[in-house]
Amino acid sequence: MKTHFERPFVAQLEKRISTGQPLIQVLVGPRQVGKTTGIRQLLARYPHGSHYANADDLLVTDRSWLLEQWQKARLLGDGALLVVDEIQKVPNWSEALKALWDKGPGMLRVIVLGSSSLQIQTGLTESLAGRFELTRIYHWNYAELKLAFGYDLERFLMYGGYPGSVPYEDEYDRWYAYLKDSIVEAVIGKDILMNRKVGNPALFRQAFEILCRYPAQEISYTKLLGQLQDKGNTDLIKYYIELYAGAFLIHPLEKYSAKGWLTRSSTPKILIACPALYTLTEGSHVLDDPEKRGRLLELAVGAQLLQLPGELYYWREKNAEVDFVYRYQGELYAVEVKSGRRRTAKGLDMFLKQFPDANAIILTTDNFPAFSEAPLKFLRAL
């Protein structure tokens, strides 16, 4: 294992805050994927004064707390950096930050972090328009875990996504407890239920377990609703998925269509954020089942495509399907994952007949490592 592994976002942030008069840097991403660790790596070599504050450490926070942190950083002199972690825990944080920033934009370098996309982005669009740059931090991909912990593909498909769980992989029950209690329950209990209105928390938790059984699979809202042990409607399911997406646990993909209204009304394809969440649901023998193993590889491909700039969809027409459709800078990529699952190959052919300018990409266990290391370079080379 590399003891000082640094995720790519650290160098990107360092470059942004070191030039000219940078905007407020906003980092959002799931819990336990190294946001705070990366910031501490940056602070350790930052050439000017810096002040780090974590709103998650306090029982009560208000606007005056944010003002206090701002003033502590200001006293450190020119070029000082203020970092506020879990900023969404501060009531009306965006209005308070806007007022402080507008008094003297550029007086401080400012980085704020949060683990709730819904809360952060609401504050950004309402108060901080034109004053920030947003960076999304995702779960660890295969290339990172291979470099930092010596993962092979088997280990990644089984446990991938959360580096904090590495010490527990030899004892499945401990690994399960860590993931369930320290990550999933922390996200559901602290990031969602304490901040969003959910009428039936038990049903909400049940919905997450059900969604995790469908990695990289299409499933209708009606079918999902039928599996919940309660009466409700499809709007309830859509709301639940929106909350889990905002907490970086579930990412619903829309169906690709040249007609926008068809895309928006489509059945979602459920993309679980990382393989570990599927193993958590299915158990320690998940790789023994070829079908589930294939789903995990497809999930791993989709999760990494999601990290790229651009837009990600799936495509289906009757029984013909393409696993992922990725659109970026005017280019369209039809990505098929060959994982050993039994399926027909006509989907890619049909898609290319309808969209002849698309680039066809086939990913397998053999070329997935190269894809994971440099996804855009890989796609453009084919």
Secondary structure, DSSP 4 states (H G I P E B T S, - for coil): --TT---HHHHHHHHHHTSSSPPEEEEE--TTSSHHHHHHHHHHT-SS-EEEEEGGG-SS--HHHHHHHHHHHHTT-TT-EEEEESGGGSTTHHHHHHHHHHHSTTSSEEEEEES-HHHHHHHHHHH-TTSEEEEE-----HHHHHHHH---HHHHHHHTT-GGGGGGTTSHHHHHHIIIIIIIHHIIIIIIITTS--S-HHHHHHHHHHHTT-TTEE--HHHHHHHSSS---HHHHHHHHHHHHHTTSEEEEPBP-SSHHHHHTSPPEEEESSHHHHHHHH-TTGGGSHHHHHHHHHHHHHHHHHTSSSEEEEEEETTEEEEEEEEETTEEEEEEE--S----SHHHHHHHHH-TTPEEEEE-TTTHHHHHHSHHHHHHH-
